[in-house]
Amino acid sequence: MFEQTINDHISCIKNLADIKEIIIKAGEMLTTSLEKGNRILICGNGGSAADSQHFAAEIVGRFEKERTAWPALALTTDTSIITAIANDYTYDDIFSRQVEGLGASGDIIIGISTSGNSKNVIHAINKAKNMGINTIALLGNDGGQLNNCADLAVTVSSTVTARIQEAHIFILHFWAKMIEQYFTNES
């Protein structure tokens, strides 16, 4: 079982080469947004919520290089905001209300969903688009509904949630590296 899991992981990561251009384009979108003084918003549920927070930490803190902090905000962290919105509206609105209150035209949002069908992430992406916020969806399986909602969909070709999440963190780390190298003038 251990060897099979490693082989499945390696295969999933190797398959990212098939979507290399889309991954790089998304990284360029993120870099451009930051370069223009805008911020990155990130959202997702469960493991994708953890990935949202992880990526925000890499951008605000640092990834590999000592440098200036950049604005990134995981919409998954403020339990008072999340529970107030879930209570007063619906759980499907927990991210879109935050996008409305915290986002601005020119910002960029990453919606993470292994299925591509998380309603609260779909609502956030749709709200963002209506506000002039650029949208990236980080997905798995066939991309689900989010595949057609976001400006750019990065879909990991797997049906296994664990492998999708492992590929997502690889992609998020790659984007952090792209951003850092751009702003620290390295190739």
Backbone as JSON, one array per atom type, in Angstrom:
{
  "sequence": "MFEQTINDHISCIKNLADIKEIIIKAGEMLTTSLEKGNRILICGNGGSAADSQHFAAEIVGRFEKERTAWPALALTTDTSIITAIANDYTYDDIFSRQVEGLGASGDIIIGISTSGNSKNVIHAINKAKNMGINTIALLGNDGGQLNNCADLAVTVSSTVTARIQEAHIFILHFWAKMIEQYFTNES",
  "N": [[0.83, -1.2, 0.0], [1.95, 1.28, 0.78], [3.98, 1.75, -1.17], [2.38, 1.86, -3.45], [0.84, 4.14, -2.93], [2.84, 6.11, -2.95], [3.65, 5.86, -5.65], [1.27, 6.59, -6.94], [1.09, 9.25, -6.09], [3.44, 10.36, -7.25], [2.85, 9.98, -9.96], [0.58, 11.65, -10.26], [1.71, 14.18, -9.7], [3.63, 14.31, -11.76], [1.9, 14.47, -13.94], [1.14, 17.1, -13.88], [2.74, 18.48, -15.6], [1.39, 18.44, -17.97], [-0.38, 20.54, -17.78], [1.15, 22.73, -17.53], [1.44, 25.29, -18.81], [-0.93, 26.64, -18.13], [-0.71, 26.71, -15.36], [1.57, 28.32, -15.08], [0.62, 30.67, -16.31], [-1.37, 31.42, -14.47], [0.26, 31.95, -12.24], [1.59, 34.18, -13.24], [-0.55, 35.95, -13.43], [-1.08, 36.32, -10.71], [1.31, 37.51, -9.86], [1.28, 39.89, -11.39], [-0.98, 41.14, -10.31], [-0.12, 41.66, -7.66], [2.06, 43.3, -8.25], [0.82, 45.57, -9.17], [-0.11, 46.62, -6.87], [-2.27, 45.4, -5.72], [-4.24, 42.91, -3.92], [-4.18, 39.42, -2.91], [-6.81, 37.2, -2.53], [-7.97, 34.24, -0.94], [-9.79, 31.19, -0.9], [-11.49, 28.26, 0.36], [-12.7, 24.99, 1.35], [-12.39, 22.81, 4.21], [-9.62, 20.74, 3.75], [-8.83, 22.35, 1.66], [-9.3, 24.84, 2.73], [-7.27, 24.89, 4.61], [-5.12, 24.87, 2.82], [-5.54, 27.37, 1.67], [-4.92, 29.1, 3.8], [-2.27, 28.34, 4.22], [-1.04, 29.16, 1.8], [-1.5, 31.94, 1.92], [0.08, 32.52, 4.14], [2.63, 31.97, 3.11], [2.86, 34.05, 1.29], [2.43, 36.48, 2.71], [4.21, 36.15, 4.87], [6.93, 34.6, 4.24], [8.34, 32.66, 1.58], [10.78, 31.26, 0.47], [12.71, 33.22, 0.41], [14.13, 36.09, 2.0], [12.28, 38.96, 2.19], [10.09, 41.75, 1.3], [6.84, 41.88, 2.79], [3.83, 40.76, 1.22], [0.43, 41.51, 0.23], [-1.93, 39.18, 1.12], [-4.81, 37.3, 1.76], [-6.44, 34.85, 3.5], [-9.7, 33.8, 3.33], [-10.74, 32.16, 5.16], [-10.27, 32.26, 7.85], [-11.32, 33.93, 9.92], [-13.3, 33.29, 12.41], [-15.45, 34.6, 13.65], [-16.49, 36.32, 11.67], [-17.1, 34.39, 9.68], [-18.99, 32.69, 11.01], [-20.97, 34.55, 11.67], [-21.88, 35.37, 9.14], [-22.72, 32.88, 8.11], [-24.77, 32.33, 9.89], [-26.52, 34.59, 9.69], [-27.0, 34.82, 6.97], [-26.36, 32.51, 4.66], [-24.44, 29.45, 4.71], [-23.37, 29.2, 2.21], [-22.7, 31.76, 1.55], [-20.45, 32.58, 2.93], [-17.91, 33.23, 1.93], [-18.36, 34.94, -0.26], [-19.54, 37.25, 0.83], [-17.4, 38.23, 2.27], [-15.64, 38.74, 0.17], [-17.04, 40.82, -1.03], [-16.86, 42.76, 1.0], [-14.1, 43.03, 1.5], [-12.66, 42.88, -0.86], [-11.41, 44.43, -3.91], [-11.62, 46.02, -7.11], [-9.26, 44.81, -9.42], [-7.9, 43.28, -7.6], [-7.15, 39.8, -6.9], [-8.57, 36.57, -6.78], [-8.22, 33.31, -5.49], [-9.98, 30.44, -5.78], [-10.34, 27.45, -4.2], [-11.1, 24.1, -4.75], [-11.56, 20.72, -4.54], [-13.5, 19.22, -5.82], [-14.69, 21.07, -7.44], [-17.21, 21.97, -7.14], [-18.05, 23.36, -4.88], [-20.35, 25.29, -3.32], [-20.07, 27.7, -1.85], [-17.58, 28.6, -2.67], [-18.01, 28.9, -5.4], [-19.92, 30.98, -5.3], [-18.28, 33.0, -4.25], [-16.4, 33.34, -6.33], [-18.1, 34.19, -8.4], [-19.1, 36.6, -7.27], [-16.72, 38.02, -7.08], [-16.0, 38.28, -9.81], [-18.07, 39.96, -10.66], [-17.29, 42.25, -9.39], [-15.02, 43.08, -10.66], [-12.75, 41.72, -9.99], [-10.04, 39.62, -10.58], [-10.1, 36.11, -11.31], [-9.11, 32.9, -10.24], [-9.42, 29.43, -10.36], [-8.61, 26.62, -8.51], [-8.6, 23.34, -8.99], [-9.93, 19.92, -9.06], [-10.64, 16.57, -10.26], [-13.05, 16.73, -12.81], [-13.17, 19.4, -12.86], [-15.64, 20.44, -12.3], [-18.4, 22.72, -11.62], [-17.03, 25.1, -11.22], [-15.08, 25.12, -13.13], [-16.02, 26.44, -15.37], [-16.61, 28.93, -14.39], [-14.53, 30.59, -13.41], [-11.96, 32.98, -14.38], [-9.61, 31.74, -15.04], [-9.02, 28.34, -14.96], [-7.39, 25.89, -13.14], [-6.93, 22.68, -13.33], [-6.44, 19.72, -11.7], [-5.75, 16.56, -12.84], [-7.22, 14.15, -11.52], [-9.12, 11.85, -9.56], [-8.92, 11.33, -6.95], [-9.11, 12.6, -3.83], [-7.0, 13.08, -1.94], [-4.68, 12.97, -3.57], [-5.22, 15.09, -5.3], [-5.19, 17.25, -3.5], [-2.51, 17.13, -2.68], [-1.27, 17.79, -5.09], [-2.32, 20.35, -5.39], [-1.04, 21.79, -3.27], [1.56, 21.64, -4.16], [1.36, 23.18, -6.51], [0.59, 25.66, -5.4], [2.9, 26.22, -3.89], [4.68, 26.44, -6.03], [3.65, 28.74, -7.27], [4.16, 30.6, -5.23], [6.93, 30.55, -5.29], [7.4, 31.51, -7.91], [6.39, 34.14, -7.66], [8.05, 35.18, -5.65], [10.59, 34.96, -6.88], [10.24, 36.7, -9.03], [9.9, 39.23, -7.79], [12.24, 39.43, -6.37], [14.05, 39.59, -8.3], [15.19, 37.3, -9.58], [15.94, 34.46, -11.66]],
  "CA": [[0.0, 0.0, 0.0], [2.81, 2.46, 0.86], [4.61, 1.96, -2.47], [1.33, 2.26, -4.39], [0.5, 5.53, -2.64], [3.94, 6.93, -3.48], [3.57, 5.83, -7.11], [0.11, 7.41, -7.34], [1.47, 10.65, -5.86], [4.42, 10.74, -8.28], [2.13, 10.05, -11.24], [-0.26, 12.85, -10.25], [2.59, 15.35, -9.8], [4.2, 14.32, -13.12], [0.85, 14.88, -14.87], [1.02, 18.56, -13.88], [3.45, 18.97, -16.78], [0.39, 18.59, -19.04], [-1.09, 21.82, -17.61], [2.21, 23.67, -17.15], [1.18, 26.64, -19.32], [-2.01, 27.24, -17.34], [-0.15, 26.97, -14.03], [2.45, 29.49, -15.22], [-0.23, 31.84, -16.58], [-1.98, 31.81, -13.19], [1.32, 32.57, -11.46], [1.82, 35.51, -13.81], [-1.69, 36.77, -13.01], [-0.88, 36.64, -9.29], [2.43, 38.45, -9.81], [0.81, 41.16, -11.94], [-1.88, 41.74, -9.33], [0.7, 42.2, -6.57], [2.89, 44.38, -8.8], [-0.05, 46.75, -9.3], [-0.51, 47.05, -5.54], [-3.5, 44.73, -5.32], [-4.05, 41.8, -2.98], [-4.66, 38.08, -3.25], [-7.77, 36.58, -1.62], [-7.98, 32.81, -1.17], [-10.83, 30.51, -0.13], [-11.75, 26.85, 0.13], [-13.29, 24.28, 2.5], [-11.66, 21.64, 4.71], [-8.21, 20.76, 3.37], [-8.62, 23.52, 0.79], [-9.2, 25.99, 3.64], [-5.9, 24.84, 5.13], [-4.24, 25.31, 1.73], [-5.73, 28.82, 1.55], [-4.15, 29.71, 4.87], [-0.87, 28.03, 3.96], [-0.56, 30.03, 0.73], [-1.47, 33.32, 2.44], [1.25, 32.61, 5.02], [3.83, 32.03, 2.27], [2.91, 35.35, 0.61], [2.6, 37.54, 3.7], [5.45, 35.87, 5.59], [7.92, 34.37, 3.18], [8.42, 31.28, 1.1], [12.18, 30.85, 0.6], [13.6, 34.39, 0.4], [13.85, 37.23, 2.87], [11.79, 40.04, 1.33], [8.94, 42.52, 1.78], [5.56, 41.16, 2.87], [2.83, 41.12, 0.21], [-0.93, 41.34, 0.77], [-2.72, 37.99, 0.8], [-5.76, 37.09, 2.84], [-7.29, 33.66, 3.45], [-11.05, 34.13, 3.8], [-11.13, 30.99, 5.94], [-9.64, 32.32, 9.17], [-12.01, 34.72, 10.95], [-14.49, 32.52, 12.8], [-16.57, 35.5, 13.96], [-17.08, 36.71, 10.39], [-17.67, 33.21, 9.02], [-20.2, 32.22, 11.69], [-22.01, 35.58, 11.55], [-22.45, 35.29, 7.78], [-23.43, 31.6, 8.01], [-25.98, 32.44, 10.71], [-27.41, 35.65, 9.22], [-27.29, 34.58, 5.55], [-26.22, 31.05, 4.55], [-23.04, 29.01, 4.61], [-22.94, 29.44, 0.84], [-22.3, 33.17, 1.41], [-19.36, 32.94, 3.86], [-16.77, 33.83, 1.23], [-18.79, 36.03, -1.16], [-19.72, 38.47, 1.64], [-16.05, 38.74, 2.57], [-15.13, 39.32, -1.08], [-17.73, 42.1, -1.17], [-16.38, 43.71, 2.0], [-12.65, 43.16, 1.56], [-12.05, 42.89, -2.18], [-11.51, 45.63, -4.75], [-11.28, 45.81, -8.51], [-7.83, 44.66, -9.61], [-7.44, 42.19, -6.74], [-7.29, 38.48, -7.51], [-9.01, 35.55, -5.83], [-8.03, 31.89, -5.81], [-10.97, 29.57, -5.19], [-9.81, 26.08, -4.2], [-12.14, 23.08, -4.55], [-11.15, 19.48, -5.19], [-14.6, 18.77, -6.68], [-15.11, 22.15, -8.33], [-18.64, 22.21, -6.95], [-18.32, 23.97, -3.57], [-21.22, 26.43, -3.58], [-19.55, 28.94, -1.28], [-16.47, 29.03, -3.52], [-18.65, 29.38, -6.63], [-20.5, 32.3, -5.0], [-17.16, 33.94, -4.1], [-15.85, 33.6, -7.66], [-19.08, 35.0, -9.13], [-19.1, 37.94, -6.67], [-15.45, 38.64, -7.47], [-16.09, 38.67, -11.22], [-18.97, 41.11, -10.74], [-16.6, 43.4, -8.81], [-13.79, 43.36, -11.4], [-11.64, 41.0, -9.36], [-9.62, 38.49, -11.4], [-10.43, 34.86, -10.63], [-8.44, 31.64, -10.55], [-9.96, 28.27, -9.64], [-7.68, 25.5, -8.37], [-9.62, 22.3, -8.97], [-9.59, 18.53, -9.33], [-11.65, 15.82, -11.01], [-13.29, 17.33, -14.12], [-13.28, 20.85, -12.66], [-16.97, 20.78, -11.81], [-19.01, 23.97, -12.05], [-16.05, 26.19, -11.18], [-14.28, 25.07, -14.35], [-16.55, 27.42, -16.32], [-16.89, 30.2, -13.71], [-13.34, 31.41, -13.17], [-11.21, 33.47, -15.54], [-8.62, 30.7, -15.35], [-9.2, 27.13, -14.16], [-6.24, 24.99, -13.07], [-7.6, 21.45, -12.92], [-5.58, 18.55, -11.5], [-6.41, 15.39, -13.43], [-7.3, 13.01, -10.6], [-10.39, 11.74, -8.84], [-8.58, 10.99, -5.57], [-8.99, 13.86, -3.11], [-5.67, 13.25, -1.34], [-3.71, 13.28, -4.63], [-5.54, 16.44, -5.76], [-4.69, 18.19, -2.48], [-1.04, 17.13, -2.77], [-0.92, 18.56, -6.28], [-2.65, 21.75, -5.11], [0.0, 22.44, -2.47], [2.71, 21.77, -5.07], [1.08, 24.34, -7.38], [0.65, 26.87, -4.56], [4.32, 26.47, -3.62], [5.27, 26.92, -7.28], [3.26, 30.15, -7.44], [4.91, 31.39, -4.25], [8.3, 30.65, -5.81], [7.34, 32.43, -9.06], [6.2, 35.5, -7.15], [9.28, 35.58, -4.95], [11.68, 35.15, -7.83], [9.97, 37.91, -9.81], [10.11, 40.44, -6.99], [13.63, 39.5, -5.9], [14.83, 39.68, -9.54], [15.93, 36.07, -9.86], [15.29, 33.65, -12.69]],
  "C": [[0.87, 1.26, 0.0], [3.42, 2.78, -0.51], [3.58, 2.43, -3.5], [0.94, 3.71, -4.19], [1.57, 6.47, -3.15], [3.86, 6.99, -5.0], [2.41, 6.67, -7.62], [0.41, 8.89, -7.19], [2.41, 11.14, -6.97], [3.73, 10.9, -9.63], [1.29, 11.32, -11.33], [0.59, 14.11, -10.41], [3.19, 15.44, -11.2], [3.17, 14.81, -14.14], [0.63, 16.39, -14.88], [1.76, 19.18, -15.06], [2.48, 19.19, -17.95], [-0.36, 19.91, -18.96], [-0.12, 22.93, -17.2], [1.9, 25.1, -17.58], [0.11, 27.36, -18.52], [-1.51, 27.59, -15.94], [0.72, 28.22, -14.07], [1.64, 30.75, -15.46], [-0.88, 32.34, -15.29], [-0.95, 32.48, -12.29], [1.63, 33.97, -11.94], [0.69, 36.46, -13.44], [-1.52, 37.23, -11.56], [0.22, 37.69, -9.14], [2.01, 39.83, -10.29], [-0.09, 41.88, -10.95], [-1.09, 42.38, -8.19], [1.53, 43.39, -7.05], [2.11, 45.68, -8.91], [-0.56, 47.24, -7.94], [-1.81, 46.44, -5.04], [-3.19, 43.55, -4.4], [-4.61, 40.5, -3.55], [-5.61, 37.63, -2.14], [-7.8, 35.09, -1.96], [-9.08, 32.18, -0.32], [-10.96, 29.06, -0.54], [-12.29, 26.23, 1.41], [-12.4, 23.12, 2.92], [-10.17, 21.75, 4.42], [-7.87, 21.94, 2.48], [-8.59, 24.81, 1.6], [-7.8, 26.05, 4.23], [-4.91, 25.29, 4.07], [-4.34, 26.81, 1.52], [-4.87, 29.55, 2.57], [-2.65, 29.51, 4.66], [-0.31, 28.99, 2.9], [-0.49, 31.49, 1.2], [-0.24, 33.51, 3.33], [2.54, 32.71, 4.22], [3.99, 33.41, 1.63], [3.13, 36.48, 1.6], [3.91, 37.37, 4.46], [6.61, 35.79, 4.61], [7.83, 32.92, 2.76], [9.85, 30.79, 1.31], [13.14, 32.02, 0.78], [13.16, 35.42, 1.42], [13.46, 38.39, 1.96], [10.63, 40.75, 1.99], [7.71, 41.62, 1.84], [4.63, 41.65, 1.78], [1.45, 40.8, 0.74], [-1.65, 40.1, 0.23], [-3.58, 37.68, 2.02], [-6.57, 35.82, 2.59], [-8.63, 34.01, 4.07], [-11.61, 33.04, 4.71], [-10.79, 31.11, 7.42], [-10.45, 33.02, 10.25], [-13.33, 34.04, 11.32], [-15.68, 33.41, 13.14], [-17.27, 35.94, 12.68], [-17.78, 35.52, 9.74], [-18.97, 32.78, 9.68], [-21.32, 33.27, 11.65], [-22.68, 35.51, 10.19], [-23.25, 34.0, 7.63], [-24.76, 31.66, 8.75], [-26.98, 33.43, 10.1], [-27.81, 35.49, 7.75], [-27.34, 33.06, 5.37], [-24.74, 30.72, 4.49], [-22.5, 29.25, 3.21], [-22.41, 30.85, 0.63], [-21.06, 33.54, 2.23], [-18.16, 33.58, 3.17], [-17.2, 35.02, 0.38], [-19.01, 37.33, -0.39], [-18.37, 39.08, 2.0], [-15.42, 39.36, 1.33], [-15.73, 40.71, -1.26], [-17.15, 43.15, -0.22], [-14.89, 43.98, 1.95], [-11.98, 43.3, 0.2], [-12.26, 44.2, -2.91], [-11.12, 45.26, -6.17], [-9.76, 45.78, -8.67], [-7.22, 43.6, -8.71], [-7.58, 40.88, -7.51], [-7.71, 37.5, -6.43], [-8.68, 34.17, -6.38], [-9.11, 31.13, -5.05], [-10.49, 28.13, -5.32], [-10.93, 25.1, -3.88], [-11.73, 21.81, -5.27], [-12.23, 18.97, -6.14], [-14.95, 19.8, -7.74], [-16.56, 22.53, -8.14], [-19.01, 22.82, -5.59], [-19.1, 25.27, -3.78], [-20.66, 27.74, -3.04], [-18.36, 29.48, -2.08], [-17.01, 29.56, -4.85], [-19.22, 30.78, -6.41], [-19.4, 33.35, -4.88], [-16.58, 34.32, -5.46], [-16.81, 34.49, -8.46], [-19.13, 36.43, -8.59], [-17.85, 38.7, -7.11], [-15.51, 39.13, -8.92], [-16.97, 39.9, -11.39], [-18.32, 42.39, -10.22], [-15.32, 43.77, -9.57], [-12.55, 42.76, -10.77], [-11.31, 39.8, -10.24], [-9.79, 37.2, -10.61], [-9.63, 33.68, -11.17], [-9.12, 30.56, -9.73], [-8.91, 27.17, -9.66], [-8.53, 24.28, -8.04], [-9.04, 20.9, -9.11], [-10.72, 17.88, -10.11], [-11.81, 16.4, -12.41], [-13.43, 18.85, -14.02], [-14.63, 21.29, -12.17], [-17.49, 22.1, -12.36], [-18.02, 25.13, -12.1], [-15.19, 26.24, -12.44], [-14.72, 26.13, -15.36], [-16.83, 28.78, -15.7], [-15.69, 31.13, -13.68], [-12.72, 31.89, -14.47], [-10.2, 32.42, -16.0], [-8.84, 29.53, -14.4], [-7.96, 26.25, -14.28], [-6.78, 23.69, -12.48], [-6.61, 20.29, -12.88], [-6.36, 17.32, -11.96], [-6.31, 14.19, -12.49], [-8.69, 13.01, -9.98], [-10.17, 11.42, -7.36], [-8.28, 12.29, -4.81], [-7.59, 14.09, -2.54], [-4.63, 13.61, -2.4], [-3.95, 14.7, -5.16], [-4.98, 17.47, -4.79], [-3.17, 18.26, -2.48], [-0.57, 17.93, -3.98], [-1.22, 20.04, -6.07], [-1.55, 22.44, -4.31], [1.28, 22.58, -3.27], [2.54, 23.02, -5.94], [1.17, 25.64, -6.58], [2.09, 27.22, -4.2], [5.02, 26.98, -4.88], [4.92, 28.38, -7.51], [4.0, 31.05, -6.46], [6.35, 31.59, -4.72], [8.36, 31.61, -7.0], [7.28, 33.88, -8.59], [7.48, 36.0, -6.49], [10.42, 35.83, -5.91], [11.48, 36.41, -8.65], [10.35, 39.16, -9.02], [11.51, 40.53, -6.38], [14.6, 39.43, -7.08], [15.74, 38.47, -9.77], [15.2, 35.29, -10.94], [15.28, 32.2, -12.31]]
}
